[in-house]
Amino acid sequence: LFYQAMDQTMAANSQKNKFLIDGFPRNEDNLQGWNKTMDGKADVSFVLFFDCDNEICIGRCLERGKSSGRSDDNRESLEKRIHTYLQSTKPIIDLYERMGKVRKVDASKSVDEVFEKVVQIFDKEG
C-alpha cells in the first residue's frame, strides 16, 4: 500500500519524492515487508524518534482520556501498549540507531520546543 501510494504521488508530480511515514515499521514483520517491497525503490533517510519518559506519556494520555472518548486511555491499556512497544518497536528503532539514522527529539518538553526541534531536523535533513 505504501509503495502504491508513493508511486502514484510521484507519477502525478515527480518533485513530490519525499515521504513521512508515521509509526511504521512497528515490528520485525513490518520491517521485513518494507525491505522486501521497497528494496531499491526507497531509501529511509532517517527515523524521527520522540523520546519521552513512560510516566510522562501515561500522564499525557490519561489527561487526553478525560475528553477524547478513547476507551484505551487508561493506565492498564497504556502499560500494555508500552510493553508492546518495548518488545516489538524499540528493537526496530535500535536497529536504525545502529545505522546512524535516528534523530531523537526530547518529547518531554513543551509543544513549542518539540515543534522547533522537529523543524530543525527537517531543515537539516532536507
Jmol script that loads the backbone (N, CA, C; Angstrom):
load data "model"
ATOM      1  N   LEU A   1       0.817  -1.199   0.000  1.00  0.00           N
ATOM      2  CA  LEU A   1       0.000   0.000   0.000  1.00  0.00           C
ATOM      3  C   LEU A   1       0.860   1.262   0.000  1.00  0.00           C
ATOM      4  N   PHE A   2       1.938   1.229   0.789  1.00  0.00           N
ATOM      5  CA  PHE A   2       2.836   2.384   0.796  1.00  0.00           C
ATOM      6  C   PHE A   2       3.412   2.613  -0.591  1.00  0.00           C
ATOM      7  N   TYR A   3       3.913   1.551  -1.182  1.00  0.00           N
ATOM      8  CA  TYR A   3       4.543   1.677  -2.489  1.00  0.00           C
ATOM      9  C   TYR A   3       3.568   2.243  -3.519  1.00  0.00           C
ATOM     10  N   GLN A   4       2.342   1.720  -3.531  1.00  0.00           N
ATOM     11  CA  GLN A   4       1.349   2.204  -4.490  1.00  0.00           C
ATOM     12  C   GLN A   4       1.058   3.682  -4.293  1.00  0.00           C
ATOM     13  N   ALA A   5       0.857   4.090  -3.056  1.00  0.00           N
ATOM     14  CA  ALA A   5       0.554   5.488  -2.769  1.00  0.00           C
ATOM     15  C   ALA A   5       1.727   6.394  -3.128  1.00  0.00           C
ATOM     16  N   MET A   6       2.939   5.959  -2.793  1.00  0.00           N
ATOM     17  CA  MET A   6       4.117   6.754  -3.110  1.00  0.00           C
ATOM     18  C   MET A   6       4.311   6.849  -4.623  1.00  0.00           C
ATOM     19  N   ASP A   7       4.144   5.725  -5.308  1.00  0.00           N
ATOM     20  CA  ASP A   7       4.311   5.680  -6.759  1.00  0.00           C
ATOM     21  C   ASP A   7       3.291   6.583  -7.453  1.00  0.00           C
ATOM     22  N   GLN A   8       2.046   6.538  -7.017  1.00  0.00           N
ATOM     23  CA  GLN A   8       1.004   7.390  -7.606  1.00  0.00           C
ATOM     24  C   GLN A   8       1.300   8.866  -7.372  1.00  0.00           C
ATOM     25  N   THR A   9       1.761   9.191  -6.185  1.00  0.00           N
ATOM     26  CA  THR A   9       2.084  10.580  -5.858  1.00  0.00           C
ATOM     27  C   THR A   9       3.221  11.085  -6.739  1.00  0.00           C
ATOM     28  N   MET A  10       4.266  10.276  -6.894  1.00  0.00           N
ATOM     29  CA  MET A  10       5.409  10.687  -7.714  1.00  0.00           C
ATOM     30  C   MET A  10       5.050  10.731  -9.196  1.00  0.00           C
ATOM     31  N   ALA A  11       4.146   9.856  -9.636  1.00  0.00           N
ATOM     32  CA  ALA A  11       3.717   9.873 -11.039  1.00  0.00           C
ATOM     33  C   ALA A  11       2.966  11.165 -11.357  1.00  0.00           C
ATOM     34  N   ALA A  12       2.203  11.645 -10.376  1.00  0.00           N
ATOM     35  CA  ALA A  12       1.442  12.878 -10.572  1.00  0.00           C
ATOM     36  C   ALA A  12       2.334  14.111 -10.490  1.00  0.00           C
ATOM     37  N   ASN A  13       3.397  14.037  -9.692  1.00  0.00           N
ATOM     38  CA  ASN A  13       4.303  15.179  -9.524  1.00  0.00           C
ATOM     39  C   ASN A  13       5.662  14.642  -9.084  1.00  0.00           C
ATOM     40  N   SER A  14       6.610  14.598  -9.988  1.00  0.00           N
ATOM     41  CA  SER A  14       7.918  13.996  -9.710  1.00  0.00           C
ATOM     42  C   SER A  14       8.694  14.728  -8.623  1.00  0.00           C
ATOM     43  N   GLN A  15       8.318  15.974  -8.316  1.00  0.00           N
ATOM     44  CA  GLN A  15       9.002  16.704  -7.252  1.00  0.00           C
ATOM     45  C   GLN A  15       8.545  16.255  -5.865  1.00  0.00           C
ATOM     46  N   LYS A  16       7.444  15.541  -5.807  1.00  0.00           N
ATOM     47  CA  LYS A  16       6.962  15.009  -4.526  1.00  0.00           C
ATOM     48  C   LYS A  16       7.564  13.621  -4.352  1.00  0.00           C
ATOM     49  N   ASN A  17       8.824  13.611  -3.895  1.00  0.00           N
ATOM     50  CA  ASN A  17       9.547  12.343  -3.802  1.00  0.00           C
ATOM     51  C   ASN A  17      10.100  12.063  -2.404  1.00  0.00           C
ATOM     52  N   LYS A  18       9.606  12.790  -1.423  1.00  0.00           N
ATOM     53  CA  LYS A  18       9.971  12.549  -0.030  1.00  0.00           C
ATOM     54  C   LYS A  18       8.693  12.324   0.751  1.00  0.00           C
ATOM     55  N   PHE A  19       8.721  11.331   1.630  1.00  0.00           N
ATOM     56  CA  PHE A  19       7.507  10.941   2.340  1.00  0.00           C
ATOM     57  C   PHE A  19       7.800  10.776   3.827  1.00  0.00           C
ATOM     58  N   LEU A  20       6.844  11.182   4.638  1.00  0.00           N
ATOM     59  CA  LEU A  20       6.887  10.975   6.075  1.00  0.00           C
ATOM     60  C   LEU A  20       5.891   9.871   6.386  1.00  0.00           C
ATOM     61  N   ILE A  21       6.401   8.777   6.915  1.00  0.00           N
ATOM     62  CA  ILE A  21       5.544   7.637   7.248  1.00  0.00           C
ATOM     63  C   ILE A  21       5.489   7.537   8.766  1.00  0.00           C
ATOM     64  N   ASP A  22       4.318   7.706   9.314  1.00  0.00           N
ATOM     65  CA  ASP A  22       4.123   7.770  10.761  1.00  0.00           C
ATOM     66  C   ASP A  22       3.906   6.378  11.355  1.00  0.00           C
ATOM     67  N   GLY A  23       4.726   6.042  12.349  1.00  0.00           N
ATOM     68  CA  GLY A  23       4.501   4.829  13.132  1.00  0.00           C
ATOM     69  C   GLY A  23       4.767   3.528  12.410  1.00  0.00           C
ATOM     70  N   PHE A  24       5.701   3.528  11.464  1.00  0.00           N
ATOM     71  CA  PHE A  24       5.978   2.313  10.693  1.00  0.00           C
ATOM     72  C   PHE A  24       7.450   2.275  10.361  1.00  0.00           C
ATOM     73  N   PRO A  25       8.089   1.142  10.472  1.00  0.00           N
ATOM     74  CA  PRO A  25       7.581  -0.164  10.881  1.00  0.00           C
ATOM     75  C   PRO A  25       7.492  -0.279  12.399  1.00  0.00           C
ATOM     76  N   ARG A  26       6.478  -0.959  12.856  1.00  0.00           N
ATOM     77  CA  ARG A  26       6.254  -1.133  14.294  1.00  0.00           C
ATOM     78  C   ARG A  26       6.863  -2.411  14.843  1.00  0.00           C
ATOM     79  N   ASN A  27       7.178  -3.349  13.944  1.00  0.00           N
ATOM     80  CA  ASN A  27       7.710  -4.631  14.412  1.00  0.00           C
ATOM     81  C   ASN A  27       8.548  -5.279  13.310  1.00  0.00           C
ATOM     82  N   GLU A  28       9.140  -6.411  13.623  1.00  0.00           N
ATOM     83  CA  GLU A  28      10.028  -7.105  12.690  1.00  0.00           C
ATOM     84  C   GLU A  28       9.307  -7.510  11.409  1.00  0.00           C
ATOM     85  N   ASP A  29       8.074  -7.982  11.504  1.00  0.00           N
ATOM     86  CA  ASP A  29       7.317  -8.346  10.300  1.00  0.00           C
ATOM     87  C   ASP A  29       7.125  -7.146   9.389  1.00  0.00           C
ATOM     88  N   ASN A  30       6.772  -5.993   9.964  1.00  0.00           N
ATOM     89  CA  ASN A  30       6.630  -4.762   9.181  1.00  0.00           C
ATOM     90  C   ASN A  30       7.936  -4.414   8.479  1.00  0.00           C
ATOM     91  N   LEU A  31       9.042  -4.523   9.212  1.00  0.00           N
ATOM     92  CA  LEU A  31      10.345  -4.172   8.657  1.00  0.00           C
ATOM     93  C   LEU A  31      10.719  -5.110   7.512  1.00  0.00           C
ATOM     94  N   GLN A  32      10.491  -6.397   7.696  1.00  0.00           N
ATOM     95  CA  GLN A  32      10.807  -7.362   6.634  1.00  0.00           C
ATOM     96  C   GLN A  32       9.958  -7.097   5.392  1.00  0.00           C
ATOM     97  N   GLY A  33       8.684  -6.806   5.578  1.00  0.00           N
ATOM     98  CA  GLY A  33       7.808  -6.486   4.453  1.00  0.00           C
ATOM     99  C   GLY A  33       8.260  -5.230   3.731  1.00  0.00           C
ATOM    100  N   TRP A  34       8.624  -4.214   4.496  1.00  0.00           N
ATOM    101  CA  TRP A  34       9.135  -2.972   3.903  1.00  0.00           C
ATOM    102  C   TRP A  34      10.384  -3.258   3.080  1.00  0.00           C
ATOM    103  N   ASN A  35      11.344  -3.969   3.683  1.00  0.00           N
ATOM    104  CA  ASN A  35      12.597  -4.242   2.991  1.00  0.00           C
ATOM    105  C   ASN A  35      12.373  -5.054   1.722  1.00  0.00           C
ATOM    106  N   LYS A  36      11.489  -6.021   1.771  1.00  0.00           N
ATOM    107  CA  LYS A  36      11.210  -6.855   0.597  1.00  0.00           C
ATOM    108  C   LYS A  36      10.551  -6.045  -0.519  1.00  0.00           C
ATOM    109  N   THR A  37       9.569  -5.244  -0.147  1.00  0.00           N
ATOM    110  CA  THR A  37       8.802  -4.488  -1.141  1.00  0.00           C
ATOM    111  C   THR A  37       9.555  -3.267  -1.658  1.00  0.00           C
ATOM    112  N   MET A  38      10.276  -2.595  -0.786  1.00  0.00           N
ATOM    113  CA  MET A  38      10.853  -1.296  -1.142  1.00  0.00           C
ATOM    114  C   MET A  38      12.338  -1.351  -1.486  1.00  0.00           C
ATOM    115  N   ASP A  39      12.950  -2.510  -1.441  1.00  0.00           N
ATOM    116  CA  ASP A  39      14.380  -2.635  -1.749  1.00  0.00           C
ATOM    117  C   ASP A  39      14.685  -2.038  -3.121  1.00  0.00           C
ATOM    118  N   GLY A  40      15.553  -1.038  -3.138  1.00  0.00           N
ATOM    119  CA  GLY A  40      15.917  -0.375  -4.382  1.00  0.00           C
ATOM    120  C   GLY A  40      14.923   0.669  -4.857  1.00  0.00           C
ATOM    121  N   LYS A  41      13.806   0.812  -4.170  1.00  0.00           N
ATOM    122  CA  LYS A  41      12.770   1.761  -4.585  1.00  0.00           C
ATOM    123  C   LYS A  41      12.684   2.973  -3.669  1.00  0.00           C
ATOM    124  N   ALA A  42      13.112   2.808  -2.432  1.00  0.00           N
ATOM    125  CA  ALA A  42      13.042   3.904  -1.463  1.00  0.00           C
ATOM    126  C   ALA A  42      14.175   3.759  -0.462  1.00  0.00           C
ATOM    127  N   ASP A  43      14.676   4.885  -0.028  1.00  0.00           N
ATOM    128  CA  ASP A  43      15.733   4.912   0.968  1.00  0.00           C
ATOM    129  C   ASP A  43      15.199   5.614   2.210  1.00  0.00           C
ATOM    130  N   VAL A  44      15.383   4.993   3.354  1.00  0.00           N
ATOM    131  CA  VAL A  44      14.982   5.621   4.613  1.00  0.00           C
ATOM    132  C   VAL A  44      16.086   6.612   4.980  1.00  0.00           C
ATOM    133  N   SER A  45      15.767   7.900   4.896  1.00  0.00           N
ATOM    134  CA  SER A  45      16.753   8.932   5.223  1.00  0.00           C
ATOM    135  C   SER A  45      17.027   8.966   6.718  1.00  0.00           C
ATOM    136  N   PHE A  46      15.951   8.956   7.485  1.00  0.00           N
ATOM    137  CA  PHE A  46      16.101   8.956   8.936  1.00  0.00           C
ATOM    138  C   PHE A  46      14.790   8.557   9.594  1.00  0.00           C
ATOM    139  N   VAL A  47      14.916   8.208  10.868  1.00  0.00           N
ATOM    140  CA  VAL A  47      13.769   7.886  11.713  1.00  0.00           C
ATOM    141  C   VAL A  47      13.663   8.997  12.746  1.00  0.00           C
ATOM    142  N   LEU A  48      12.503   9.622  12.821  1.00  0.00           N
ATOM    143  CA  LEU A  48      12.254  10.668  13.802  1.00  0.00           C
ATOM    144  C   LEU A  48      11.688   9.997  15.050  1.00  0.00           C
ATOM    145  N   PHE A  49      12.451  10.062  16.135  1.00  0.00           N
ATOM    146  CA  PHE A  49      12.082   9.361  17.362  1.00  0.00           C
ATOM    147  C   PHE A  49      11.774  10.361  18.458  1.00  0.00           C
ATOM    148  N   PHE A  50      10.519  10.345  18.908  1.00  0.00           N
ATOM    149  CA  PHE A  50      10.085  11.211  20.002  1.00  0.00           C
ATOM    150  C   PHE A  50      10.319  10.460  21.304  1.00  0.00           C
ATOM    151  N   ASP A  51      11.347  10.868  22.019  1.00  0.00           N
ATOM    152  CA  ASP A  51      11.778  10.194  23.235  1.00  0.00           C
ATOM    153  C   ASP A  51      11.140  10.859  24.446  1.00  0.00           C
ATOM    154  N   CYS A  52      10.431  10.047  25.243  1.00  0.00           N
ATOM    155  CA  CYS A  52       9.732  10.603  26.394  1.00  0.00           C
ATOM    156  C   CYS A  52       9.606   9.530  27.471  1.00  0.00           C
ATOM    157  N   ASP A  53       9.761   9.931  28.693  1.00  0.00           N
ATOM    158  CA  ASP A  53       9.620   9.039  29.833  1.00  0.00           C
ATOM    159  C   ASP A  53       8.228   8.405  29.855  1.00  0.00           C
ATOM    160  N   ASN A  54       8.182   7.113  30.194  1.00  0.00           N
ATOM    161  CA  ASN A  54       6.903   6.390  30.201  1.00  0.00           C
ATOM    162  C   ASN A  54       5.855   7.059  31.079  1.00  0.00           C
ATOM    163  N   GLU A  55       6.234   7.527  32.239  1.00  0.00           N
ATOM    164  CA  GLU A  55       5.251   8.133  33.143  1.00  0.00           C
ATOM    165  C   GLU A  55       4.696   9.438  32.578  1.00  0.00           C
ATOM    166  N   ILE A  56       5.528  10.193  31.887  1.00  0.00           N
ATOM    167  CA  ILE A  56       5.034  11.418  31.241  1.00  0.00           C
ATOM    168  C   ILE A  56       4.036  11.039  30.149  1.00  0.00           C
ATOM    169  N   CYS A  57       4.373  10.027  29.358  1.00  0.00           N
ATOM    170  CA  CYS A  57       3.463   9.572  28.300  1.00  0.00           C
ATOM    171  C   CYS A  57       2.129   9.111  28.885  1.00  0.00           C
ATOM    172  N   ILE A  58       2.195   8.325  29.935  1.00  0.00           N
ATOM    173  CA  ILE A  58       0.975   7.831  30.572  1.00  0.00           C
ATOM    174  C   ILE A  58       0.150   9.004  31.098  1.00  0.00           C
ATOM    175  N   GLY A  59       0.806   9.938  31.783  1.00  0.00           N
ATOM    176  CA  GLY A  59       0.098  11.105  32.306  1.00  0.00           C
ATOM    177  C   GLY A  59      -0.592  11.906  31.213  1.00  0.00           C
ATOM    178  N   ARG A  60       0.099  12.098  30.097  1.00  0.00           N
ATOM    179  CA  ARG A  60      -0.493  12.849  28.983  1.00  0.00           C
ATOM    180  C   ARG A  60      -1.687  12.106  28.391  1.00  0.00           C
ATOM    181  N   CYS A  61      -1.553  10.803  28.238  1.00  0.00           N
ATOM    182  CA  CYS A  61      -2.664  10.021  27.670  1.00  0.00           C
ATOM    183  C   CYS A  61      -3.849   9.971  28.632  1.00  0.00           C
ATOM    184  N   LEU A  62      -3.581   9.869  29.926  1.00  0.00           N
ATOM    185  CA  LEU A  62      -4.674   9.884  30.900  1.00  0.00           C
ATOM    186  C   LEU A  62      -5.395  11.227  30.867  1.00  0.00           C
ATOM    187  N   GLU A  63      -4.642  12.291  30.719  1.00  0.00           N
ATOM    188  CA  GLU A  63      -5.251  13.626  30.614  1.00  0.00           C
ATOM    189  C   GLU A  63      -6.079  13.708  29.332  1.00  0.00           C
ATOM    190  N   ARG A  64      -5.523  13.205  28.228  1.00  0.00           N
ATOM    191  CA  ARG A  64      -6.256  13.192  26.952  1.00  0.00           C
ATOM    192  C   ARG A  64      -7.544  12.384  27.100  1.00  0.00           C
ATOM    193  N   GLY A  65      -7.474  11.294  27.848  1.00  0.00           N
ATOM    194  CA  GLY A  65      -8.615  10.408  28.026  1.00  0.00           C
ATOM    195  C   GLY A  65      -9.811  11.066  28.694  1.00  0.00           C
ATOM    196  N   LYS A  66      -9.582  12.153  29.400  1.00  0.00           N
ATOM    197  CA  LYS A  66     -10.677  12.853  30.056  1.00  0.00           C
ATOM    198  C   LYS A  66     -11.657  13.458  29.048  1.00  0.00           C
ATOM    199  N   SER A  67     -11.166  13.726  27.835  1.00  0.00           N
ATOM    200  CA  SER A  67     -12.042  14.347  26.833  1.00  0.00           C
ATOM    201  C   SER A  67     -12.038  13.632  25.477  1.00  0.00           C
ATOM    202  N   SER A  68     -11.166  12.642  25.303  1.00  0.00           N
ATOM    203  CA  SER A  68     -11.026  12.021  23.977  1.00  0.00           C
ATOM    204  C   SER A  68     -12.125  11.019  23.661  1.00  0.00           C
ATOM    205  N   GLY A  69     -12.687  10.425  24.696  1.00  0.00           N
ATOM    206  CA  GLY A  69     -13.667   9.371  24.468  1.00  0.00           C
ATOM    207  C   GLY A  69     -13.027   8.035  24.112  1.00  0.00           C
ATOM    208  N   ARG A  70     -11.691   7.975  24.112  1.00  0.00           N
ATOM    209  CA  ARG A  70     -10.983   6.731  23.796  1.00  0.00           C
ATOM    210  C   ARG A  70     -11.025   5.809  24.998  1.00  0.00           C
ATOM    211  N   SER A  71     -11.512   4.615  24.783  1.00  0.00           N
ATOM    212  CA  SER A  71     -11.609   3.661  25.890  1.00  0.00           C
ATOM    213  C   SER A  71     -10.253   3.115  26.300  1.00  0.00           C
ATOM    214  N   ASP A  72      -9.240   3.247  25.430  1.00  0.00           N
ATOM    215  CA  ASP A  72      -7.922   2.705  25.757  1.00  0.00           C
ATOM    216  C   ASP A  72      -7.008   3.718  26.442  1.00  0.00           C
ATOM    217  N   ASP A  73      -7.523   4.891  26.760  1.00  0.00           N
ATOM    218  CA  ASP A  73      -6.745   5.873  27.514  1.00  0.00           C
ATOM    219  C   ASP A  73      -6.928   5.621  29.008  1.00  0.00           C
ATOM    220  N   ASN A  74      -6.477   4.453  29.451  1.00  0.00           N
ATOM    221  CA  ASN A  74      -6.479   4.112  30.871  1.00  0.00           C
ATOM    222  C   ASN A  74      -5.131   3.483  31.196  1.00  0.00           C
ATOM    223  N   ARG A  75      -4.748   3.506  32.441  1.00  0.00           N
ATOM    224  CA  ARG A  75      -3.404   3.061  32.847  1.00  0.00           C
ATOM    225  C   ARG A  75      -3.113   1.633  32.396  1.00  0.00           C
ATOM    226  N   GLU A  76      -4.040   0.717  32.579  1.00  0.00           N
ATOM    227  CA  GLU A  76      -3.780  -0.676  32.212  1.00  0.00           C
ATOM    228  C   GLU A  76      -3.498  -0.824  30.710  1.00  0.00           C
ATOM    229  N   SER A  77      -4.312  -0.215  29.879  1.00  0.00           N
ATOM    230  CA  SER A  77      -4.103  -0.284  28.428  1.00  0.00           C
ATOM    231  C   SER A  77      -2.798   0.392  28.024  1.00  0.00           C
ATOM    232  N   LEU A  78      -2.505   1.518  28.651  1.00  0.00           N
ATOM    233  CA  LEU A  78      -1.281   2.247  28.322  1.00  0.00           C
ATOM    234  C   LEU A  78      -0.046   1.445  28.705  1.00  0.00           C
ATOM    235  N   GLU A  79      -0.084   0.791  29.841  1.00  0.00           N
ATOM    236  CA  GLU A  79       1.058  -0.035  30.250  1.00  0.00           C
ATOM    237  C   GLU A  79       1.249  -1.214  29.302  1.00  0.00           C
ATOM    238  N   LYS A  80       0.153  -1.785  28.801  1.00  0.00           N
ATOM    239  CA  LYS A  80       0.254  -2.862  27.813  1.00  0.00           C
ATOM    240  C   LYS A  80       0.852  -2.336  26.515  1.00  0.00           C
ATOM    241  N   ARG A  81       0.449  -1.137  26.107  1.00  0.00           N
ATOM    242  CA  ARG A  81       0.997  -0.542  24.882  1.00  0.00           C
ATOM    243  C   ARG A  81       2.486  -0.266  25.030  1.00  0.00           C
ATOM    244  N   ILE A  82       2.913   0.176  26.190  1.00  0.00           N
ATOM    245  CA  ILE A  82       4.341   0.408  26.432  1.00  0.00           C
ATOM    246  C   ILE A  82       5.094  -0.918  26.378  1.00  0.00           C
ATOM    247  N   HIS A  83       4.529  -1.958  26.965  1.00  0.00           N
ATOM    248  CA  HIS A  83       5.164  -3.281  26.923  1.00  0.00           C
ATOM    249  C   HIS A  83       5.317  -3.754  25.469  1.00  0.00           C
ATOM    250  N   THR A  84       4.276  -3.596  24.679  1.00  0.00           N
ATOM    251  CA  THR A  84       4.332  -3.975  23.260  1.00  0.00           C
ATOM    252  C   THR A  84       5.391  -3.161  22.538  1.00  0.00           C
ATOM    253  N   TYR A  85       5.446  -1.876  22.824  1.00  0.00           N
ATOM    254  CA  TYR A  85       6.464  -1.008  22.229  1.00  0.00           C
ATOM    255  C   TYR A  85       7.867  -1.526  22.565  1.00  0.00           C
ATOM    256  N   LEU A  86       8.107  -1.809  23.840  1.00  0.00           N
ATOM    257  CA  LEU A  86       9.436  -2.258  24.249  1.00  0.00           C
ATOM    258  C   LEU A  86       9.812  -3.600  23.615  1.00  0.00           C
ATOM    259  N   GLN A  87       8.833  -4.474  23.458  1.00  0.00           N
ATOM    260  CA  GLN A  87       9.091  -5.794  22.884  1.00  0.00           C
ATOM    261  C   GLN A  87       9.226  -5.766  21.366  1.00  0.00           C
ATOM    262  N   SER A  88       8.421  -4.973  20.686  1.00  0.00           N
ATOM    263  CA  SER A  88       8.321  -5.048  19.227  1.00  0.00           C
ATOM    264  C   SER A  88       8.919  -3.862  18.477  1.00  0.00           C
ATOM    265  N   THR A  89       8.686  -2.658  18.965  1.00  0.00           N
ATOM    266  CA  THR A  89       9.080  -1.471  18.215  1.00  0.00           C
ATOM    267  C   THR A  89      10.473  -0.976  18.588  1.00  0.00           C
ATOM    268  N   LYS A  90      10.799  -0.975  19.854  1.00  0.00           N
ATOM    269  CA  LYS A  90      12.113  -0.474  20.293  1.00  0.00           C
ATOM    270  C   LYS A  90      13.265  -1.188  19.599  1.00  0.00           C
ATOM    271  N   PRO A  91      13.209  -2.510  19.387  1.00  0.00           N
ATOM    272  CA  PRO A  91      14.308  -3.154  18.654  1.00  0.00           C
ATOM    273  C   PRO A  91      14.483  -2.622  17.227  1.00  0.00           C
ATOM    274  N   ILE A  92      13.403  -2.206  16.599  1.00  0.00           N
ATOM    275  CA  ILE A  92      13.488  -1.634  15.251  1.00  0.00           C
ATOM    276  C   ILE A  92      14.175  -0.269  15.322  1.00  0.00           C
ATOM    277  N   ILE A  93      13.811   0.530  16.308  1.00  0.00           N
ATOM    278  CA  ILE A  93      14.453   1.835  16.497  1.00  0.00           C
ATOM    279  C   ILE A  93      15.936   1.639  16.792  1.00  0.00           C
ATOM    280  N   ASP A  94      16.258   0.662  17.635  1.00  0.00           N
ATOM    281  CA  ASP A  94      17.656   0.374  17.956  1.00  0.00           C
ATOM    282  C   ASP A  94      18.441  -0.010  16.702  1.00  0.00           C
ATOM    283  N   LEU A  95      17.829  -0.775  15.819  1.00  0.00           N
ATOM    284  CA  LEU A  95      18.467  -1.162  14.563  1.00  0.00           C
ATOM    285  C   LEU A  95      18.801   0.078  13.729  1.00  0.00           C
ATOM    286  N   TYR A  96      17.822   0.961  13.560  1.00  0.00           N
ATOM    287  CA  TYR A  96      18.067   2.186  12.799  1.00  0.00           C
ATOM    288  C   TYR A  96      19.084   3.079  13.501  1.00  0.00           C
ATOM    289  N   GLU A  97      19.107   3.041  14.828  1.00  0.00           N
ATOM    290  CA  GLU A  97      20.085   3.836  15.562  1.00  0.00           C
ATOM    291  C   GLU A  97      21.499   3.326  15.283  1.00  0.00           C
ATOM    292  N   ARG A  98      21.680   2.018  15.244  1.00  0.00           N
ATOM    293  CA  ARG A  98      22.987   1.450  14.905  1.00  0.00           C
ATOM    294  C   ARG A  98      23.422   1.839  13.486  1.00  0.00           C
ATOM    295  N   MET A  99      22.453   2.110  12.627  1.00  0.00           N
ATOM    296  CA  MET A  99      22.738   2.538  11.253  1.00  0.00           C
ATOM    297  C   MET A  99      22.970   4.050  11.167  1.00  0.00           C
ATOM    298  N   GLY A 100      22.843   4.755  12.287  1.00  0.00           N
ATOM    299  CA  GLY A 100      23.032   6.207  12.310  1.00  0.00           C
ATOM    300  C   GLY A 100      21.874   6.986  11.717  1.00  0.00           C
ATOM    301  N   LYS A 101      20.679   6.389  11.729  1.00  0.00           N
ATOM    302  CA  LYS A 101      19.536   7.019  11.064  1.00  0.00           C
ATOM    303  C   LYS A 101      18.467   7.542  12.019  1.00  0.00           C
ATOM    304  N   VAL A 102      18.724   7.533  13.313  1.00  0.00           N
ATOM    305  CA  VAL A 102      17.718   8.008  14.260  1.00  0.00           C
ATOM    306  C   VAL A 102      18.011   9.454  14.636  1.00  0.00           C
ATOM    307  N   ARG A 103      16.973  10.283  14.572  1.00  0.00           N
ATOM    308  CA  ARG A 103      17.047  11.666  15.024  1.00  0.00           C
ATOM    309  C   ARG A 103      16.085  11.781  16.200  1.00  0.00           C
ATOM    310  N   LYS A 104      16.652  11.973  17.397  1.00  0.00           N
ATOM    311  CA  LYS A 104      15.845  11.996  18.621  1.00  0.00           C
ATOM    312  C   LYS A 104      15.381  13.402  18.957  1.00  0.00           C
ATOM    313  N   VAL A 105      14.155  13.437  19.438  1.00  0.00           N
ATOM    314  CA  VAL A 105      13.556  14.671  19.933  1.00  0.00           C
ATOM    315  C   VAL A 105      13.110  14.408  21.362  1.00  0.00           C
ATOM    316  N   ASP A 106      13.502  15.274  22.289  1.00  0.00           N
ATOM    317  CA  ASP A 106      13.066  15.146  23.671  1.00  0.00           C
ATOM    318  C   ASP A 106      11.609  15.603  23.750  1.00  0.00           C
ATOM    319  N   ALA A 107      10.710  14.633  23.742  1.00  0.00           N
ATOM    320  CA  ALA A 107       9.280  14.927  23.694  1.00  0.00           C
ATOM    321  C   ALA A 107       8.696  15.255  25.064  1.00  0.00           C
ATOM    322  N   SER A 108       9.530  15.301  26.087  1.00  0.00           N
ATOM    323  CA  SER A 108       9.027  15.705  27.406  1.00  0.00           C
ATOM    324  C   SER A 108       8.926  17.226  27.505  1.00  0.00           C
ATOM    325  N   LYS A 109       9.475  17.912  26.525  1.00  0.00           N
ATOM    326  CA  LYS A 109       9.451  19.372  26.513  1.00  0.00           C
ATOM    327  C   LYS A 109       8.070  19.880  26.084  1.00  0.00           C
ATOM    328  N   SER A 110       7.932  21.189  26.033  1.00  0.00           N
ATOM    329  CA  SER A 110       6.659  21.801  25.630  1.00  0.00           C
ATOM    330  C   SER A 110       6.392  21.538  24.149  1.00  0.00           C
ATOM    331  N   VAL A 111       5.147  21.701  23.750  1.00  0.00           N
ATOM    332  CA  VAL A 111       4.762  21.505  22.352  1.00  0.00           C
ATOM    333  C   VAL A 111       5.606  22.408  21.449  1.00  0.00           C
ATOM    334  N   ASP A 112       5.775  23.661  21.833  1.00  0.00           N
ATOM    335  CA  ASP A 112       6.546  24.602  21.006  1.00  0.00           C
ATOM    336  C   ASP A 112       8.008  24.186  20.893  1.00  0.00           C
ATOM    337  N   GLU A 113       8.604  23.716  21.989  1.00  0.00           N
ATOM    338  CA  GLU A 113      10.000  23.279  21.957  1.00  0.00           C
ATOM    339  C   GLU A 113      10.175  22.027  21.096  1.00  0.00           C
ATOM    340  N   VAL A 114       9.241  21.105  21.208  1.00  0.00           N
ATOM    341  CA  VAL A 114       9.303  19.882  20.397  1.00  0.00           C
ATOM    342  C   VAL A 114       9.155  20.245  18.924  1.00  0.00           C
ATOM    343  N   PHE A 115       8.195  21.096  18.607  1.00  0.00           N
ATOM    344  CA  PHE A 115       7.986  21.517  17.221  1.00  0.00           C
ATOM    345  C   PHE A 115       9.237  22.185  16.659  1.00  0.00           C
ATOM    346  N   GLU A 116       9.851  23.059  17.443  1.00  0.00           N
ATOM    347  CA  GLU A 116      11.061  23.751  16.997  1.00  0.00           C
ATOM    348  C   GLU A 116      12.171  22.753  16.664  1.00  0.00           C
ATOM    349  N   LYS A 117      12.340  21.753  17.499  1.00  0.00           N
ATOM    350  CA  LYS A 117      13.369  20.736  17.254  1.00  0.00           C
ATOM    351  C   LYS A 117      13.055  19.936  15.991  1.00  0.00           C
ATOM    352  N   VAL A 118      11.797  19.596  15.787  1.00  0.00           N
ATOM    353  CA  VAL A 118      11.398  18.857  14.582  1.00  0.00           C
ATOM    354  C   VAL A 118      11.691  19.692  13.332  1.00  0.00           C
ATOM    355  N   VAL A 119      11.368  20.962  13.380  1.00  0.00           N
ATOM    356  CA  VAL A 119      11.645  21.847  12.248  1.00  0.00           C
ATOM    357  C   VAL A 119      13.147  21.882  11.964  1.00  0.00           C
ATOM    358  N   GLN A 120      13.960  21.983  13.008  1.00  0.00           N
ATOM    359  CA  GLN A 120      15.423  22.000  12.838  1.00  0.00           C
ATOM    360  C   GLN A 120      15.909  20.718  12.161  1.00  0.00           C
ATOM    361  N   ILE A 121      15.355  19.584  12.571  1.00  0.00           N
ATOM    362  CA  ILE A 121      15.757  18.306  11.981  1.00  0.00           C
ATOM    363  C   ILE A 121      15.397  18.270  10.507  1.00  0.00           C
ATOM    364  N   PHE A 122      14.179  18.651  10.165  1.00  0.00           N
ATOM    365  CA  PHE A 122      13.762  18.618   8.762  1.00  0.00           C
ATOM    366  C   PHE A 122      14.531  19.641   7.918  1.00  0.00           C
ATOM    367  N   ASP A 123      14.835  20.801   8.497  1.00  0.00           N
ATOM    368  CA  ASP A 123      15.639  21.790   7.779  1.00  0.00           C
ATOM    369  C   ASP A 123      17.034  21.224   7.481  1.00  0.00           C
ATOM    370  N   LYS A 124      17.622  20.554   8.446  1.00  0.00           N
ATOM    371  CA  LYS A 124      18.949  19.988   8.276  1.00  0.00           C
ATOM    372  C   LYS A 124      18.966  18.806   7.308  1.00  0.00           C
ATOM    373  N   GLU A 125      17.968  17.947   7.411  1.00  0.00           N
ATOM    374  CA  GLU A 125      17.931  16.715   6.616  1.00  0.00           C
ATOM    375  C   GLU A 125      17.451  16.955   5.191  1.00  0.00           C
ATOM    376  N   GLY A 126      16.798  18.089   4.979  1.00  0.00           N
ATOM    377  CA  GLY A 126      16.305  18.392   3.617  1.00  0.00           C
ATOM    378  C   GLY A 126      14.977  17.833   3.416  1.00  0.00           C
TER     379      GLY A 126
END
end "model"
wireframe off; spacefill off
backbone 0.3
color backbone group
